[in-house]
Amino acid sequence: MADLKEVEQALNTYVRPLTFPLALKMLKSEDEIPDRTRRPFQQMKKKVAICQGIGMARKLGWTIAMGKEDMQCSLGAAPFGFFKNIDFYNDGNLAAGMFTASKEIGKTEEDLIDRFDYGLYSHILVAPLNRAGFEPDMLMMYGNPAQIMRLVHGALYNQGGAVQSSAMGRLGCATIITAMKNDECRYLLPGNGDRIFGMTQDYEMSFLIPASKIDTVLDGLGKTHKGGIRYPITSFFNFQAAFPPSYQEQMKIWEEEGDL
């Protein structure tokens, strides 16, 4: 995998993100947390949502570690395995009445969510690429649809096919689990919670790149850029525009007077 600062430089060249691209790593013990890492409950005296911590990292440039003690959003904490899997969640109670018409319908959504085994990981570590002093499990970047499109181009240049996505409008953070387990790039429609607590804007989407795919995505970005597919999206100017009749009449007068 390329040096993370080189990765960030390439992303800034080819995609030009508005907020910091991020390195993510799942930690198995508190001992793995790097020095100078912010711990929301310890230092801020606040419990947070996972999307909220990700927002801090990408907008403020902080390195954040979130574990069981930091969790305020039970919906996001459940699939990450920070707490025991319980029937109250499995039965659809967290979706019913807000996102689904009943617990039974809510359960059909919860059954689709990938999960880490309970206790497999103790913390999720998130940092801007240029400050990440660790080997990430994956990269995450937010951007507008055109920027995410460019990442799709990069991901597919050397392998073809299609980049997958699924959306419920909720629990978008669990896509991290899916991408990590399947070792595949995914694009993501951020959920309602991400937009409220993570400060994700209406125009933003996100993209996940497992560590094993970083080099091929960057290679694809560079080669598609060289081939003319770029961000900002190029514009086509080789045409002659039509203007209002009065504008055309002015041109006709100049022509009749010999100025044209």
N, C-alpha and C positions, 0 to 999 in steps of 0.2 A: 504494500500500500504506500502511496506517495506521502511525503511529509505533509502534515495537516495545514501548515502555512501555505504550502504550494497548492494544496487542494482549495483553500480559501481564495487564493489569488486566481486560480482558474475559474472558480465560480463567479468571482467578481468580474472577470473578463468576459465570460460567455453568457452569464445569466443576470448579473447586476442586481442581487437581492437588496431590498430596502432594509432588512434587519439581519442580524448576525446569523450565518449558517451555524448549525450546532453539531457537536459530537455528543452521542448518548452511550452510556454504558450501564449495564445491570451489574450491581455489586453483590457479592455473596456474604460479605461481612462489613461491619462498620470500620474495621481496620484498613479497608481498601480506600477509604475516603481520603483524597489528597489534602495536603495543607492548604490553607487559605480558601476553603470551600465554605460557602454559606449554608447554614442549616436553619430552615425557616423557624422551627419551634424553639430551638436553642437560642438563636440570636435575635429573631424578630418577635418572639413570643406569640407567633401566629401559626395556626395550622392552615394548610393550603390544599388546593387541588393540583394534580399532576400537571394539567394544562397551565395552571397559574405559574408554577415553577418554571416551566418551559418558556412562558412569556417573559418572566424575569430574565432568563438567560439570553434570549434573543433580542430583547429590547434594551436591557440595562447592561448587558455584557458580563453578568455574574456567572460564576461557577456555583451550581446548586446541587445539593444531595438531598433527596427526599426518601424517608423511610416510614415505617409504621407510625412512629411518634409524630410525624408531620402531617398525616393524612386527615383532611377535613371532608373530602369528597368520597363517600363510601362507594359510590358507583364506580369510580376509577380505581380505587384501592383494591376492590374485590378481584378483578381479573389478574392484577399484578402479583397476587399471592401474598400480600402483606398480612392478610387476615385469613382465618379459616373460612372455607367455602360453606355457606349456610343456606338453608332452604328458603329463608325469607327473601334472599336475593334471587336464588334459582327460580322461585315460583313466580317472578314477574312483578313483585310489589313495587320496585323502584321505577318501573315504567308505567304501571297502571294509573290511569286518571290524568296523567300528564302527557305521555307520549303514545300510549295505547289505550284502547277502549276497555280493556279488562286485564286481569292478571294472566289469564290464559294466553292472550295475545302477546303480552309482555314477555312471557316465558319463551315464546317462539323466537323472540329476539335475543334474549339472554343465552339461549342454547347455541346461538351462532357465534358467540364471542369466544375468541381464543383466550386461553388462560395459562399462566405459569403455575406450577405446583406450589402449594402452600409452603412457605419457608425456603423455597429455592433461592430467592434473592432477598436481600435485606434493604437495599436502596436502589434508586435510579439516580444516576449521576448525569448532569447536563452542563455543557460548557460551550461558549463560542469556540470555533475551530482554532482561532489564533491564541487561545488561552488554555487549550486542553492539553494538559501534561500527561495524558493517558491514551492507551490504544482503545478506540471506540468500538462498540458493537455495530454501530450504524451512525449515519449522518441524517440530519433532518433540516429541511429548509422550507421557509414559507415564501410565497410569492403570488403574483397575479396569475391568472390562467395561462397567459402567453409565456411567462417564465417557467411555469410547471411543464408546459408543452415542450420547451427546449430540453428540460431534464428527461422527459420521455424520449425525445429524439436521441439524446446521449445514451440512455439505457438500452435502446434497441438497435443502435448502429451496428454493433458487432454480433448480435444474436437474433435479431428479428422478432417476430411475434407481436405481443401486445403487453403493455403494463396493466396489471389488474387493479381494480378498486372496488370497494363496496361501501355503502353508506346507510346509516340509520338516522343521521342527524343528531346523534348522541354517541357517547362513548368513543369518540374518535381516538383518544389516547391508546385504546386497546389495539389499534392498528400497528403500533410499535411491536406488540407481541406477535401479531400475525407475520409482519415482515421479518422479524428475527427468527421465528420458528421455521418459516418457509425459505429463508435466505433469498428473498426476492425484493426488488424495488416495488414500492406501492405509491400511488398518488392518493391524496386524501381530501375529502370534503370535510373541513373541521366542523365539529358538532356545536350545538347550542351552548354548552358549558364552556367550550374553548373560546367562544366569541364573547361570553359574559365575563369569565374569570381570567382567561388568558389574553384578553384584549385583542383577539384576532379580528381583523376588519372585514367588512362585507365583501371586499374584492379579493380576499386572500384564500389561497389553498395551501397545501403543504405536500412535501415529497420526502420519502424515506429511502435511503440507500444503505443496504448492509455493507459491512466492511469489505466483504469479499467482492463486491461489485463496484467499489469506488474507482479503481483504475480503469475499468472498461467504460464506465459512465463518462469519466473525464476524457478518455480517448475519443469516445463518440461525440462529445460536445465539441472538442477541438476540430475533428474532421468534418462534422456537419457545418461548423462555422466556416471552415475553409471552403466548403462547398457552396456557401452563400446563404445558409439558413442561420439567421442571427437574431439576437435580441440587443437593443430594441429592434422590433420587426422592421425590416426594410420596406420602403414605399416605392411604388411604381409611378414614375413621373413622365414616361415617354408617351404622352398623349397631347392632343390639342383640345382645350376645354371650350365649352359653349357658354357664352355670356348673354346677359339680357339684351333685348333689341336696341335699347338706347346706346349701350356700349358698342354694339355692332355698327350702329348708325354713325357714331363718332369715327370709327375706323374707316367707314366708307367715305366720309367727308375728307379725311386725310388722304385717302387714296385718290379721290377725284381732284384734289388740289395738288397732287403730285408729290406729297410728302411721304408717300408709302410706295 
